[in-house]
Amino acid sequence: MQNNYFGFGTDAELENSPNHIVIKHAAFPVRSPNPGERDYDPTYPLPCRKVLGEFRHRRKAFRPPSVVNISGMSFGSLSGAAVEALNRGAALAGCLQNTGEGGLSPHHLQGGDLIFQIGTGYFGCRELDGRFSLTKLLELTDRHPSIRGIEIKLSQGAKPGIGGVLPRAKLTAEIAAIRGVPLGRDLHQPGRPHGISRSGFAPRFRRSGCGGDRSTGRHQVGGWRNRVLGASSPA
């Protein structure tokens, strides 16, 4: 009888069997200087090798001071106190905080540098009817120099139905104002950008004034539709 249960690995005794080459990693392969030594730095900086925006000659290209940064978590998903704590921590650590797709809140403005994420709902840079507003995005980035770069999220992969819903009971006046949405109704977050194709949005954005200023990257989810939805066959 065949055992159909298996893990992502091997049952072989790699370290105790012949003819296996085992390469062991070292978490800290380079010796760290101690206090008092010439190369000692208590901040332990580890800057990125890449200069974001350099390839496309962005006016505000920069080298991120840390390869370890804070990933996108929206205000509304996190509390204001949590977002503020993360931003203050980013300022202390010298790293970047991604705003998540819920827009830019006052809690993000506590001294830490930011990556502003534009999600499929365009929260924080949209018209009331849900269309993307380049004018509002330019106003936002001009007012807040702590926004060092922009991330465009082109699809949703982690939310049921390839999209998301914030029930109106959880939509506070503060969240609605930050996201630029009306109160009193469920807030639907589409699975992909409204009115603009995945292939058309990023090039259009790069040609804009904002794209010419700051480094712009994209975040995209790919895969079979049935694996996201749990359907029986690909669509």
Secondary structure, 3 states (H helix, E strand, C coil): CCCCCCCCCCCCCCCCCCCCCCCCCCCCCCCCCCCCCCCCCCCCCECCCCCECCCCCCCCCECCCECCCECCCCECCECHHHHHHHHHHHHHHCCEEECCCCCCCHHHCCCCEEEEEECCCCCCCECCCCCECHHHHHHHHHHCCCEEEEEEECCCCCCCCCCEEECHHHCCHHHHHHHCCCCCCCEEECCCCCCCCHHHHHHHHHCCHHHHHCEEEEECCCCCHHHHHCCCCCC
